Amino acid sequence: MWRPFLVVILVITAFVTQAQQHLYPVHIDKKWGLMDVKGNLVVEPFYQAIGTFHDGVYAIVEKEGLLGVLDTTGSLIIPCQYTLMDYVGRGLFSVKTASSNWSIINTEQLLILDNMAASIEFLEDPFLSYEEITGLGLADLKKGRLLPPIFSRFRFLNNAFIIAYDEDKMQSIYDYDGNKILANNYDKIEIENNLIWAKRSGKWGAFTFKGVNVIPSDWLSYKAVGPNFYHFEDEEGQSVLYSVELNTVLLKNIKKVKVFDESHVEVLMPSGTRSLIDLAGQVVLSGKYSFITKFGANTYRVKEGDFQGILNARGTVLVPFIYHHIGNLNTSVALARKGGKYGIINFKGDVVIPVAYPQSLELNDNNARYKDTSGVLQMFRFDENGQLANNTRFSNLKSLKVRSTGKLRYGNGQPRGMTSTAISDPFQISDSLCWKFHDASSRWGLWNIQKKAYKFTPQWSSVTVLKEQGISIVKKWRENIGGTLNTGRFRLKIHEVFGVFTNVHGLPVTQMEFLDIRVSDFRLKKLKVARCVFVGGRHGIIASNGRVITRGFTYIGDFVEGKARATKKGRLLVDLEGKKKRPIGRSSTYFNGLMATCNFDNDDDPKFYRMFEKTGELYCDAAQWGYLDTFGLLNSPLKYDYAEDYSNGRSLVRKDAKWGMLDEDGNEILKPAYDNFDFLPNADRKLFFIAQNRVLHGAIDSNANIVVPVRYSKVRTYHEDRVAVKNLAGRWGFVNRRGQEVVKAKYRVAYDFSEGLAVVFDQSRWGAINPSGGMAIKPQYLKMGSFKEGKAWVHLSKGKKGYIDKNGTLLFSKRFSRLTNFKNGIARVYVRKRGWGLINTKGAYILKPKKAYEKIEAFNEHGLAKVKIGHKYRLMNEEGDLVGKRAYGKIRDFKEGFAAVRVQALSGNHLGKTNLNWMFIDTTGEVVVEEEFRQLKDFSEGRAAFTSEKSKRGYINTKGEVIVEPIYFRVEPFKDNRALVWDSYNRTGVIDTTGKVIIPVEYNRILEINKGLSLIRRNSWTYYFVHEDTKRQTPNNFTGARGFANHAAPVRVKDKWGIINEKGMELLIPKYAKIEPFKDGVANVRVNSLLGVVNLDGRVIIKPEYEYVVYVGNGLFRVEQGDQMGYLNMSGDWVWELK
């Protein structure tokens, strides 16, 4: 039973939150102090570190390596005298000194838990566990009671109950008031449907929250089916349906049962037939149907034998069993199939379109369409009563259905590789002109429709029509038109050449002067320009109207973030020594001199397909590199030895064997001075490793500020405000965020900080240090892991391993072969020749190692782990019991309480096959979506995308019912009840969770959906916003845009950023190099790598003059310039000047 604290707990409830004032850290002479919102110095700067204010009241501070607490008045309410400290909540702190165990104190330094615990672990608020010699106890910080230290583990259920485990894994249950509900003689305890389920001797029973037995302990397994039914298995292995309300067995010898809707459950019998049962236990539909699903209000679609029909709630047949398939109700009508013919019925069962059409009859949102082989399109529209409201025929289908782009090819007089919706011969490009294929010559010509004669005779082997750009690109084959290319090993002949025609007048814009035109720049990247290669091998840029913008480049790379790297001088080379190199990406570009893009798979027959690289760089000789923008203009001068593609608005360039960095405008924010760059991601700022003389390393941020001095041989990333660095002598230490070496580099190995300690290797042994570099655990172990949940695994001697706490106290040790970190008080262990098992924090086995368990993966948030048994997987709970009855080829991670599972194991017999079907299981391991799908995505907002046999995508709900029919080319997960869908690779729209089309599927690209506003990208690579309700559009001349926040959105016009409101009005004229998203009504802007601040009205609060700016609340901004830091207010006035 519970026992009181040693000290009266009234000191906790006597805690009164004091009047809070907001304080901000200031840095003077390498010491930290605090100022108020007006810039007055409240706490003198003499602390090594000041933490954030907990509950807005308490901040932990460090002075001379010891920890204490400040309040918001600046008073030191707990002196700096502890080596370790953490805030618990409610004005309580856990503290430890070098010579004592853990204690809990309040702000008046009164002891709440006095030096009793070797270790403390904070569990669910307000509980913490403490460890003594006799076991684990439980403290309640609210009520001041202790559960005696006789247990091995605790678990919490429903925010009201505590499951306590003894050393033998037997469980008991307490409420939060400390009352014991069930004694500790149960194998397992769970709570479901407001009942406590307890298992003893392999059988389950149910109890009320007062411990009264309401369902006898007679069942081998149980599963809740909604709030009113249970699926039980008795000791004879027979499954039954049990009614909670009637307290009796309704049906015996069943196979499976699931919730059908809020009023019914569906029962599957061993014979494969199904029944519906209502809440009163009455059979609604008798068990003779192999399939039952909801059709309309109080109507059901059922299958009997090979045919489907429709029944009402009384079982009366509305639609006779004459159809092989009836689709889901689409508003008021549904598709019906009889044999290979399709028709449409309404929700009453009436036939509204005869079952006489082939499979090309399509239905979506009460509209149907049918296209026959002659090109006639027939459109049907139905009213809300399911009656035919409109029937329209279109005979000129070719002109109606022509896509905006298409490629015409020849072969046997017909286009090759085209689908039924592709462009066909002839293809009309204006009122009087079309491209026409000539069978005899197998060539394309330009045909005058009115004069019925060729304007240009058939002479082109292929034509690519770009209707959006208004041009056609033609290709002609000729012998040796481009001369020969000398690769150093081969003389390669070129046989194809390209030219450009206008679509309106049918006149050539260029000569047949191109060896290649990158049509993908127009089509896929939707740029206004495209890269090209001229006869002779030089690269250039052409505009969307076919006019040449620039030429004479040796090489122009892909456009990345609106920039393409390019070089004019030098020669690109292949391997002159004949060695095979790794190919990168396909290319049909040709070069003169010593470069040819060829594939050396067959030395006697080189193909013009691929480019080659060496150590990440193209071969080049005396080149000068720079960047072109999407207008074909130079973004930076051609003066660098090499240039890499842009990433996150930054590019790396090399000059005279030294590396530097450019911003998105091509400005040098870091002159080439470093031997090496290596990108390093970080949660706060984008960081880069830098190196000098190929020996010295440091780190800079994306604004070229030095954050780690360039004097180390290795630099890692930040963990708990410390980054590990290695000096030139091979020793490791730690640097803080201001580049100061806070832990001297003297260790042979150092791990990153975790839970306030970093594991280090020194003098042939492993130990741990604190953030100030003090030795928290003396080096004494052969090997050691980082701390998790207050414990770390260690190797003591050969074959003997165990765990220690943060004091270095050995908790237990055994002859383990492999150890893992603790999670929720459980660790996975491996014992050689015995297999994997589970242990608790006392070292006792929860699950003894079993050879059958080849692997136990980490436990997830549901307390489940994947276990590999042979070639398949099962689930295991934290008690070591297998969950569910089936094994699967693969189990994906749980999302929204469900996990997709692959039925088959992946073996050599299945490689390359598509019949690897998927289902869903819940956290009990039971199959909840029985139908097997070809592919399944994870659930999002109760919907999961699936792929049909015809490779179309739709959505199902958590019952496996098809909510959105599989009619889409691609779909994305739902977010805020909206999802993006595609009907082709470049036609996007938005639907809601019912499948209703919110924004028509007709836009080139929808980038973001935010509170009814969708960000759209046009084919021409411009942006605009569409209002979901009104379909109103903002101006569409933006070259860049981001989503709305606080009713404002950053937009770019040409290369400058501004701000608009939801009506499209300019709040801030585009003039900045970058504007970050709004937060708290303000946004950072950048000019020439320096930052400033604007508000929602577009007013400049802080001029862009600082390296770093952040809003800290209460109208204050912290700014940094070099090593100095200051604060400005909303008026741009200094509150604390740079110091």
Secondary structure, DSSP 8 states (H G I E B T S, - for coil): --EE-SS-THHHHT---------EEEEETTEEEEE-TTS-EEEEEEESEEEEEETTTEEEEEETTEEEEE-TTS-EEEEEEESEEEEEETTEEEEE-TTS-EEEEETT--EEEEEEES-EEE-STTEEEEEETTEEEEEETTTTEEEEEEESEEEEETTTEEEEE-TT--EEEEETTS-EEEEEEESEEEEETTEEEEEETTEEEEE-TTS-EEEEEEESEEEEETTTEEEEE-TTS-EEEEETTTTEEEEES-SEEEEEETTEEEEE-TTS-EEEEETTS-EEEEEEESEEEE-STTEEEEEETTEEEEEETT--EEEEEEESEE---BTTEEEEEETTEEEEEETTS-EEEEEEE-TT-EEETTEEEEE-TTS-EEEEEE-TTS-EEEEEEES-HHHHH--SEEEE--STTS-SS--TTS--SSEE-SSSEEEEEETTTTEEEEEETTTTEEEEEEEESEEEEETTTTEEEEEEE-TTTT-EEE-SS-EEE--EEEEEEETTT--BSS-S-EEEE-HHHHHTS--SEEEEEETTS-EEEEETTS-EEEEEESEEEEEETTEEEEE-SSB----TT-----EEEE-----STT----BTTSTTS-BS-EEEEETTEE--BS--EEEEETTS-EEEEEEESEE---BTTBEEEEETTEEEEE-TTS-EEEEEEESEEEEE--SSS-EEEEEETTTEEEEEETT--EEEEEEESEEEEEETTEEEEE-TTS-EEEE-TTS-EEEEEEESEE---BTTBEEEEETTEEEEE-TTS-EEEEEEESEE---BTTEEEEEEETTEEEEEETT--EEEEE--SEE---BTTBEEEEETTTEEEEE-TTS-EEEEEETT-SEE----TTSEEEEEETTEEEEEETTS-EEEEEEESEE---BTTEEEEESS---TTTTT-S---EEEEETTS-EEEEEEESEE---BTTBEEEE-TTS-EEEE-TTS-EEEEEEESEE---BTTEEEEEEETTEEEEEETT--EEEEEEESEEEEEETTEEEEE-TTS-EEEEETTT--B--S-BSEE---BTTEEEEEETTEEEEEETTS-EEEEEEESEE---BTTEEEEEETTEEEEEETT--EEEEEEESEEEEEETTEEEEEETTEEEEEETTS-EEE---
